[in-house]
Amino acid sequence: MTKIYDCGPSITEEDLKRVETSLQVALPTEYRRLLLSTNGGLVSPDAFTCNDGDEESIAWLYSIWPGDDNDILVRASVREGRLPKNFIAIGTDGGGNEICIACDSGPDYGKLYFWDHEMEADESQGMTPETAGNVHLIADSVTEFLASLYEIPVDDTKSGAECFTPEGQEGLFEEMMQEKGPL
């Protein structure tokens, strides 16, 4: 079961209308309901798989919270001209990539996408945000997305934390010395 915590302050329909007017979009009904009930926050579990098979995670759902760095309008100004038209960023993976929702009236309306900033449109090569190929379908709706989230299993057989114990450090050093030879 998905949980959202550390939510933003309560908002109203007027707040939603202000955002829609500012962004010149019509927010999908499911997303409007999510904002009214949680207004963004941390999500758990947080992993999802894109339609291309890549496994990603969501660090934060944006909120309507004027002046906050995670405010939808603040994030929209940061990404202005970089996302496909009528896409708005509704969350982040924490590494510069965005979770977006399509707000156009076409067949993509309400679908969620992962926007990869490392494959961003290169205008010098005639690319646009619509042709960059850096958006990947996540889900057909907010409800489907939240229901699809899962925890990434941790492999307890060989934990990276072993390297931070004195025993792990010693073993790691000896292993490196065998590979590299004497100094």
VMD Tcl script that draws the C-alpha trace (Angstrom):
set ca {
  {0.00 0.00 0.00}
  {1.36 3.40 -1.01}
  {1.74 6.03 1.68}
  {2.39 9.74 1.22}
  {3.79 11.66 4.17}
  {5.40 15.03 4.97}
  {2.65 16.58 2.85}
  {2.25 20.25 2.04}
  {-0.39 22.49 3.60}
  {-4.06 21.94 2.77}
  {-5.18 23.54 -0.48}
  {-8.50 24.48 -2.08}
  {-10.11 24.36 -5.52}
  {-9.13 28.01 -5.87}
  {-5.47 27.07 -5.41}
  {-5.81 24.43 -8.15}
  {-7.49 26.92 -10.49}
  {-4.69 29.44 -9.87}
  {-2.09 26.81 -10.86}
  {-4.09 25.78 -13.94}
  {-4.40 29.41 -15.03}
  {-0.71 30.08 -14.47}
  {0.38 26.94 -16.36}
  {-2.42 27.21 -18.95}
  {-3.41 23.56 -18.46}
  {-6.35 21.55 -17.18}
  {-5.13 19.23 -14.43}
  {-6.50 15.68 -14.72}
  {-9.23 14.86 -12.18}
  {-7.24 12.11 -10.42}
  {-4.27 14.40 -9.97}
  {-6.51 17.19 -8.67}
  {-7.91 14.76 -6.07}
  {-4.39 13.70 -5.05}
  {-3.31 17.31 -4.54}
  {-6.45 18.11 -2.53}
  {-5.92 15.09 -0.29}
  {-2.14 15.18 0.20}
  {-0.65 18.21 -1.57}
  {2.58 16.42 -2.42}
  {5.07 14.77 -0.12}
  {7.34 11.77 0.25}
  {6.13 8.50 -1.24}
  {6.64 4.98 0.09}
  {7.23 2.58 -1.54}
  {9.04 4.62 -4.16}
  {10.26 2.39 -7.03}
  {8.58 1.99 -10.41}
  {9.36 0.56 -13.82}
  {9.02 2.59 -17.02}
  {7.54 1.06 -20.18}
  {11.10 0.67 -21.53}
  {11.99 -1.61 -18.60}
  {14.15 0.89 -16.70}
  {13.70 0.85 -12.94}
  {13.45 4.31 -11.34}
  {12.24 5.85 -8.09}
  {10.34 8.89 -6.95}
  {11.85 10.98 -4.18}
  {9.17 13.65 -3.86}
  {5.73 14.63 -5.17}
  {5.54 18.39 -5.72}
  {2.97 20.51 -3.91}
  {1.15 23.79 -4.26}
  {3.07 25.77 -1.70}
  {4.07 29.27 -2.85}
  {7.67 30.07 -2.00}
  {8.70 26.43 -1.41}
  {11.35 24.88 -3.70}
  {9.00 21.92 -4.35}
  {6.08 24.12 -5.42}
  {4.63 23.07 -8.78}
  {4.92 26.60 -10.18}
  {8.54 26.95 -9.01}
  {9.42 23.63 -10.66}
  {7.58 24.67 -13.84}
  {9.68 27.84 -14.07}
  {12.88 25.80 -13.64}
  {11.86 23.42 -16.46}
  {10.20 26.01 -18.72}
  {10.76 25.12 -22.37}
  {12.53 21.89 -21.46}
  {9.55 19.54 -21.03}
  {7.17 18.57 -23.85}
  {4.28 21.01 -24.27}
  {1.44 20.49 -21.79}
  {3.58 18.25 -19.56}
  {4.01 19.45 -16.00}
  {6.48 18.07 -13.50}
  {4.63 16.60 -10.52}
  {7.59 14.95 -8.79}
  {11.29 14.21 -8.90}
  {13.60 11.24 -8.55}
  {16.04 13.43 -6.61}
  {18.66 13.21 -9.36}
  {17.37 15.92 -11.70}
  {14.80 13.81 -13.52}
  {11.08 14.55 -13.34}
  {7.86 12.62 -13.01}
  {5.46 14.39 -15.39}
  {1.77 14.31 -16.17}
  {0.31 15.06 -19.59}
  {-2.25 17.85 -19.36}
  {-3.19 18.20 -23.02}
  {-6.61 17.21 -24.34}
  {-5.22 14.41 -26.52}
  {-4.88 10.66 -25.96}
  {-2.02 11.16 -23.46}
  {-4.15 13.25 -21.08}
  {-3.56 12.10 -17.50}
  {-0.72 9.70 -18.35}
  {2.48 9.84 -16.29}
  {5.96 9.96 -17.80}
  {9.55 9.85 -16.61}
  {11.60 12.73 -18.07}
  {15.34 11.97 -18.23}
  {17.37 15.19 -18.02}
  {20.53 13.51 -19.31}
  {18.94 12.96 -22.72}
  {17.46 16.44 -22.95}
  {16.70 18.05 -26.34}
  {19.72 19.55 -28.08}
  {18.43 22.59 -29.96}
  {21.67 22.86 -31.97}
  {20.72 19.52 -33.57}
  {17.17 20.64 -34.31}
  {15.65 18.68 -31.43}
  {12.66 19.83 -29.42}
  {11.39 18.56 -26.08}
  {8.77 16.63 -28.07}
  {11.36 14.88 -30.30}
  {14.20 14.31 -27.81}
  {13.11 10.77 -26.94}
  {13.78 11.33 -23.25}
  {10.27 10.71 -21.90}
  {9.15 7.23 -20.96}
  {5.62 6.17 -20.09}
  {5.18 5.17 -16.45}
  {1.42 4.72 -16.10}
  {-1.89 5.58 -17.73}
  {-3.13 7.39 -14.61}
  {-2.15 8.65 -11.17}
  {-4.06 5.77 -9.56}
  {-2.23 3.20 -11.69}
  {1.12 4.83 -10.89}
  {0.58 4.85 -7.13}
  {-0.68 1.26 -7.21}
  {2.40 0.13 -9.17}
  {5.01 1.46 -6.72}
  {7.19 -1.12 -4.97}
  {10.27 -1.41 -2.78}
  {13.53 -2.40 -4.42}
  {14.67 -5.58 -2.67}
  {17.96 -5.33 -0.83}
  {20.50 -8.12 -1.35}
  {21.56 -8.92 2.21}
  {24.09 -11.54 1.11}
  {26.77 -8.96 0.29}
  {26.04 -5.58 1.76}
  {28.03 -2.54 0.70}
  {28.06 -1.63 4.40}
  {30.67 -4.36 4.94}
  {33.23 -2.00 3.44}
  {32.70 0.39 6.32}
  {33.47 -2.07 9.09}
  {37.10 -2.56 10.15}
  {36.86 -6.17 9.00}
  {35.43 -5.11 5.64}
  {38.14 -2.48 5.15}
  {40.90 -4.98 5.87}
  {39.45 -7.55 3.50}
  {38.96 -4.94 0.82}
  {42.56 -3.71 1.16}
  {43.96 -7.25 0.95}
  {41.82 -7.97 -2.10}
  {43.06 -4.81 -3.83}
  {46.69 -5.64 -3.00}
  {46.35 -9.10 -4.55}
  {44.93 -7.58 -7.74}
  {47.50 -4.77 -8.03}
  {50.55 -6.48 -6.62}
  {53.11 -4.94 -4.20}
  {53.56 -1.16 -4.19}
}
mol new
graphics top color blue
foreach p $ca { graphics top sphere $p radius 0.5 }
foreach p [lrange $ca 0 end-1] q [lrange $ca 1 end] { graphics top cylinder $p $q radius 0.2 }
display resetview
